[in-house]
């Protein structure tokens, strides 16, 4: 069976099964082509809340599927590949952060959306990479315990010097492994290219960027820009998507190693098997956990996230 034939079967089955397919932007092009929506994790969860379909397949990682379930408890939410987790989301647990909170009782816990539902239950407010600066400025608390990404936290801290930040040693291993040396080498290889980078990268990489933002922000900047060449400092799937969307422009990967193995775990065949009822994992969440976890997202929306 060809890719196109399998895609056609998926498109037919999702209609027959009343299913909405969500694909994070780090998914492969062939998966994104079958999706109803593509984008960043929180934006996808919001989209799912408004669709009429009763079933949702999340092509992404576990915390993303949990967020969909938190916002749409009445829907059946399936994670396309059960092994697709997020090392950053899993680095810290509830017990660990409760211990830190005990040491810093006057600090508000600001949780990046890339955290488990369990960890969100003890957060004061949630943030995305695109809203983190805005939310941290807006909340009344002056002291902030930012979890789990130290690199995103450092970026926000620099943008919001009027607040006091406590950062922990967590983060995205895919973004964090990229060195300043690689950034400088990429810029030297493509001297005419603008450098667009995700704030989950190290500060010494971010400081060389022409634009810093979320995955969607990077893609939108590249689409709007009059420039013709770009170095992309996030997961390499974005290079591929931009090449398809804007073939008149040139897109270069910051590093061949910017590959998330968890995102790459999901295949087009996994999506097909979810639709036939033979694959995936339904996300089950007790109502007490859901209600406790969704509070920090409601706080984010309150402050304009």
C-alpha positions as a printed Julia matrix, in Angstrom:
305×3 Matrix{Float64}:
   0.0    0.0    0.0
   1.32   3.45  -0.89
   1.36   6.43   1.45
  -1.42   8.05  -0.56
  -3.58   4.91  -0.42
  -3.16   4.67   3.36
  -3.95   8.36   3.73
  -7.14   7.88   1.71
  -8.21   5.04   4.0
  -7.58   7.24   7.05
  -9.58  10.13   5.58
 -12.48   7.77   4.87
 -12.35   6.09   8.28
 -12.21   9.31  10.29
 -15.52  10.37   8.74
 -17.1    6.97   9.33
 -15.97   6.88  12.98
 -16.8   10.52  13.84
 -13.14  11.23  14.61
 -11.1   14.42  14.64
  -7.36  13.97  14.08
  -4.95  16.4   15.75
  -1.3   16.45  14.69
   1.4   18.34  16.49
   3.69  20.25  14.15
   6.55  17.85  14.92
   4.66  15.02  13.23
   5.74  13.92   9.76
   4.26  15.58   6.68
   2.23  12.5    5.71
   0.5   12.45   9.12
  -0.17  16.2    9.09
  -1.84  15.83   5.68
  -4.52  13.58   7.24
  -5.15  15.83  10.25
  -8.07  18.16  10.81
  -5.76  20.52  12.68
  -2.0   20.89  13.07
  -0.11  23.18  15.43
   1.22  23.55  18.95
  -0.14  21.36  21.76
  -2.34  23.81  23.65
  -3.81  25.32  20.47
  -4.76  21.81  19.33
  -6.51  21.1   22.64
  -8.52  24.3   22.24
  -9.44  23.34  18.67
 -10.63  19.91  19.84
 -12.92  21.53  22.37
 -14.88  23.19  19.58
 -15.28  20.31  17.12
 -18.48  18.31  16.75
 -16.74  14.92  16.59
 -17.02  12.75  19.67
 -13.67  11.0   19.14
 -10.24  12.64  19.01
  -6.89  11.13  18.04
  -3.86  13.07  19.25
  -0.8   12.52  17.1
   1.75  13.83  19.54
   2.9   12.82  23.02
   1.07  11.85  26.21
   0.85  15.22  27.97
  -0.77  16.66  24.82
  -3.46  14.0   24.83
  -3.99  14.65  28.55
  -4.52  18.35  27.83
  -7.12  17.51  25.2
  -8.95  15.31  27.74
  -8.74  18.02  30.4
 -10.48  20.53  28.12
 -12.88  18.04  26.49
 -13.83  15.47  29.17
 -16.92  14.39  27.22
 -14.85  13.25  24.24
 -13.05   9.95  23.75
  -9.39  10.93  23.44
  -6.82   8.49  22.05
  -3.04   8.89  22.03
  -1.92   7.56  18.64
   1.16   5.75  19.98
   1.17   4.73  23.68
   4.97   4.9   23.98
   5.14   8.53  22.84
   6.0   10.37  26.02
   7.85  13.61  26.75
  11.11  13.43  28.74
  10.67  17.03  29.9
   7.12  16.45  31.12
   8.25  13.35  32.99
  11.38  14.83  34.62
   9.54  16.18  37.65
   6.73  14.67  39.67
   4.19  16.01  42.12
   6.11  14.9   45.22
   9.31  16.62  44.09
   7.61  19.95  43.37
   5.67  19.83  46.65
   9.02  19.57  48.44
  10.36  22.57  46.53
   7.15  24.5   47.24
   7.66  23.86  50.95
  11.06  25.55  50.7
   9.66  28.51  48.74
   6.12  28.95  50.13
   5.68  32.46  48.76
   6.5   31.46  45.16
   3.76  30.91  42.59
   4.21  27.68  40.63
   4.18  28.48  36.92
   3.97  25.26  34.93
   4.89  25.03  31.27
   2.16  23.21  29.36
   4.75  20.48  28.74
   3.96  18.86  32.1
   1.81  15.94  33.18
  -1.78  16.39  34.32
  -0.7   15.29  37.8
   1.91  18.04  38.02
  -0.56  20.63  36.77
  -2.77  19.87  39.78
  -0.35  21.78  42.04
   0.45  24.63  39.65
  -0.92  28.13  40.12
  -0.91  28.95  36.43
   0.03  27.26  33.16
   1.96  28.86  30.27
   2.87  28.03  26.69
   6.13  29.03  25.04
   4.29  31.86  23.28
   2.43  33.15  26.36
   5.01  32.6   29.12
   6.42  36.13  29.12
   2.96  37.72  29.03
   1.55  35.52  31.79
   4.53  35.91  34.12
   4.27  39.67  33.75
   0.52  39.64  34.34
   0.17  37.47  37.42
   0.18  39.39  40.73
   2.84  37.26  42.43
   6.37  38.7   42.37
   8.07  35.37  43.13
   7.85  32.6   40.54
   8.86  28.94  40.64
   9.03  28.12  36.93
   8.84  24.43  35.96
  10.17  22.35  34.32
  12.26  23.97  31.54
  15.26  25.92  32.77
  15.99  27.27  29.27
  12.5   28.63  28.69
  12.53  29.85  32.28
  15.83  31.68  31.7
  14.42  33.33  28.58
  11.31  34.47  30.46
  13.4   35.66  33.42
  15.44  37.89  31.11
  12.27  39.36  29.62
  10.61  39.92  33.02
  13.38  41.33  35.25
  10.88  42.82  37.68
  10.0   39.34  39.0
  12.07  36.89  41.07
  12.47  33.46  39.45
  13.45  30.11  40.91
  14.45  27.69  38.14
  15.04  23.94  38.32
  17.31  21.82  36.14
  14.78  20.42  33.69
  14.15  20.85  30.02
  13.78  19.39  26.56
  16.76  17.1   25.87
  16.35  17.53  22.11
  16.6   21.32  22.18
  19.05  21.46  25.11
  21.7   19.31  23.42
  22.28  21.89  20.69
  25.45  23.87  21.38
  26.5   27.43  20.64
  29.22  25.97  18.42
  26.56  24.35  16.24
  24.59  27.59  16.09
  27.65  29.56  14.99
  28.58  26.88  12.45
  25.08  26.99  10.93
  25.2   30.79  10.72
  28.64  30.63   9.09
  27.41  28.06   6.56
  24.39  30.2    5.69
  25.43  33.83   6.27
  22.39  35.26   4.49
  19.85  33.26   6.5
  17.78  34.5    9.43
  18.12  32.35  12.55
  14.76  31.36  14.1
  14.96  29.5   17.41
  12.74  27.95  20.05
  13.26  29.25  23.63
  13.73  25.67  24.85
  17.25  25.95  23.39
  20.15  26.99  25.61
  20.6   30.72  26.31
  23.95  30.73  24.49
  22.12  29.52  21.36
  19.1   31.79  21.78
  21.25  34.93  22.02
  22.27  34.53  18.37
  18.69  34.36  17.09
  16.93  36.85  14.83
  13.62  35.56  16.16
  12.73  33.57  19.31
   9.33  31.92  19.58
   7.09  28.89  19.66
   6.93  26.37  16.85
   3.9   28.1   15.37
   5.57  31.47  15.86
   8.64  30.29  13.95
   6.51  29.02  11.07
   4.43  32.2   10.92
   7.53  34.42  11.04
   9.1   32.49   8.14
   5.87  32.74   6.14
   5.57  36.52   6.6
   9.22  37.42   6.24
  10.57  38.9    3.03
  13.81  37.0    3.65
  14.55  34.01   1.45
  16.74  31.87   3.72
  16.2   30.62   7.27
  18.01  28.47   9.82
  15.38  26.64  11.88
  16.28  26.07  15.53
  13.66  23.54  16.5
  12.62  19.96  15.63
  13.57  19.13  12.06
  10.0   18.29  11.05
   9.46  22.06  10.9
  12.12  22.37   8.21
  10.22  19.83   6.12
   6.84  21.5    6.63
   8.24  24.9    5.7
   9.89  23.48   2.6
   6.54  22.12   1.43
   4.66  25.32   2.3
   7.19  27.77   0.85
   9.27  26.09  -1.86
  10.43  29.5   -3.08
  12.4   29.91   0.17
  15.33  27.93   1.58
  15.18  26.36   5.05
  18.17  24.84   6.82
  18.26  22.72   9.95
  20.26  24.11  12.85
  21.46  20.56  13.49
  20.83  17.1   12.09
  20.38  16.02  15.71
  17.27  18.13  16.31
  15.03  15.07  16.18
  12.55  14.09  18.89
  12.39  10.3   19.06
   9.08  10.46  20.93
   7.44  12.51  18.2
   8.9   10.24  15.57
   7.41   7.19  17.33
   4.04   7.83  15.7
   3.61   6.54  12.16
   0.86   6.85   9.59
   0.05   3.19  10.24
  -0.48   4.01  13.93
  -3.14   6.54  12.96
  -4.83   3.96  10.75
  -4.82   1.37  13.55
  -6.39   3.88  15.96
  -9.25   4.35  13.53
  -9.8    0.59  13.2
  -9.85   0.2   16.99
  -6.68  -1.9   17.0
  -4.15   0.68  18.17
  -3.53   3.7   20.32
  -4.43   4.21  23.97
  -7.51   5.93  25.31
  -6.7    8.62  27.87
  -8.64   7.93  31.08
  -8.61  10.65  33.74
 -10.59  10.75  36.96
 -12.7   13.86  37.38
 -10.96  15.01  40.56
  -7.57  15.06  38.8
  -9.02  16.74  35.74
 -10.68  19.51  37.72
  -7.55  20.15  39.78
  -5.31  20.16  36.7
  -7.48  22.36  34.52
  -7.46  25.18  37.09
  -3.98  26.33  36.07
  -5.09  26.44  32.42
  -8.14  28.48  33.39
  -5.78  30.86  35.2
  -3.67  31.13  32.04
  -6.76  32.07  30.01
  -7.71  34.62  32.69
  -4.41  36.42  32.18
  -4.61  36.34  28.41
  -2.87  33.1   27.51
